[in-house]
Amino acid sequence: MPDGIIIVDKPQDWTSMDVCAKLRRVMGERRVGHAGTLDPLATGVLPVFVGRATRAVEFAERGEKEYIATLRLGVVTDTQDVTGTVLEEHPVEVTRAELEAVLPRFTGDIQQIPPMYSALKQNGKKLYELARQGRIVERKPRNITISALEVLEQQSEQNFLLRVRCSKGTYIRTLCHDIGQALGCGGTMATLRRTMAAGFDLSQAVTMDEILSADNAPALLFSVDSYFADHPAVNISGEVERRCRNGNQFPSKGEDGRFRVYGESGEFLMLGERKDGVMSTVKSFFAPPEQK
């Protein structure tokens, strides 16, 4: 069965789940999950994990992401992007310098109020379901980090191209909305392209057309251990490997930290953590004997 990670350049108008559903059929594997939802309007890097690699999704979701977004000033919509209903329109007399002057307010550790049109739940209901009923409920601000925010280009009187590098949970359309509010003319997100997620970038991505036309789609997968390449490798065998496969701790000499652990055959067994000379399982990735 195929196991690994494929970096999809998600096309516009596809949901992230659309991509996963298509890959389940193409790969012949029901275990498929993605790291970090992209709205249908957005394109770009969508890491998709297949087979046993889905066990790594939780690690991939935590990392920083990078986006290129078009901020359209002078327009406010209910969804905070151009797919929504226009609520306000204002004349725009903002220079690039004036826009750049407000960006420091949105850089670093800040708080952001999630949009009503989002999949976050309140009292068991998704916010977008309430929004479609015409209801607006109070949302608690969330702590996020924006480590980079810059203007790349002024495309027109209204449109500015932004580069954003941010933490998990950041809504770029809300960022556009809030910048517009700070400038006094309103703003919305016109386009969004994710250029980096989970440590992968566009240079590693393949389009859905390339995937669907491939003679051997599983050959496009990165191995799951490649995701943990920043961690040193440890090789084990014999009784120690048996203990590892049974989920038990085992003695391991060396510095404390996290490691990629491989068996005698070279199979990637787990992400392990060594502390005080003992290695424990953080997450296992080996196939049960019946799957070999």
HELIX and SHEET records of a PDB file:
HELIX    1   1 SER A   16  MET A   27  1                                  12    
HELIX    2   2 GLY A   51  ALA A   56  5                                   6    
HELIX    3   3 VAL A   57  ALA A   60  1                                   4    
HELIX    4   4 ARG A   96  VAL A  102  1                                   7    
HELIX    5   5 LEU A  103  PHE A  106  5                                   4    
HELIX    6   6 LEU A  127  ARG A  132  1                                   6    
HELIX    7   7 ILE A  172  LEU A  183  1                                  12    
HELIX    8   8 LEU A  202  GLN A  204  5                                   3    
HELIX    9   9 MET A  208  SER A  213  1                                   6    
HELIX   10  10 ALA A  217  LEU A  220  5                                   4    
HELIX   11  11 VAL A  224  PHE A  228  5                                   5    
HELIX   12  12 GLY A  238  ARG A  245  1                                   8    
HELIX   13  13 PRO A  289  GLN A  291  5                                   3    
SHEET    1   A 4 VAL A  32  HIS A  34  0                                        
SHEET    2   A 4 THR A  43  VAL A  50 -1                                        
SHEET    3   A 4 GLY A   4  LYS A  10 -1                                        
SHEET    4   A 4 VAL A 206  THR A 207  1                                        
SHEET    1   B 7 VAL A  32  HIS A  34  0                                        
SHEET    2   B 7 THR A  43  VAL A  50 -1                                        
SHEET    3   B 7 GLY A 187  ALA A 197  1                                        
SHEET    4   B 7 LYS A  65  LEU A  73 -1                                        
SHEET    5   B 7 ASN A 159  CYS A 166 -1                                        
SHEET    6   B 7 ARG A 142  GLN A 154 -1                                        
SHEET    7   B 7 GLY A 108  GLN A 112 -1                                        
SHEET    1   C 4 VAL A  32  HIS A  34  0                                        
SHEET    2   C 4 THR A  43  VAL A  50 -1                                        
SHEET    3   C 4 GLY A 187  ALA A 197  1                                        
SHEET    4   C 4 PHE A 200  ASP A 201 -1                                        
SHEET    1   D 2 VAL A  75  THR A  77  0                                        
SHEET    2   D 2 VAL A  86  GLU A  89 -1                                        
SHEET    1   E 2 LYS A 121  GLN A 122  0                                        
SHEET    2   E 2 LYS A 125  LYS A 126 -1                                        
SHEET    1   F 5 ALA A 233  ASN A 235  0                                        
SHEET    2   F 5 GLY A 257  TYR A 262  1                                        
SHEET    3   F 5 PHE A 268  LYS A 275 -1                                        
SHEET    4   F 5 VAL A 278  SER A 284 -1                                        
SHEET    5   F 5 PHE A 250  PRO A 251 -1                                        
END                                                                             
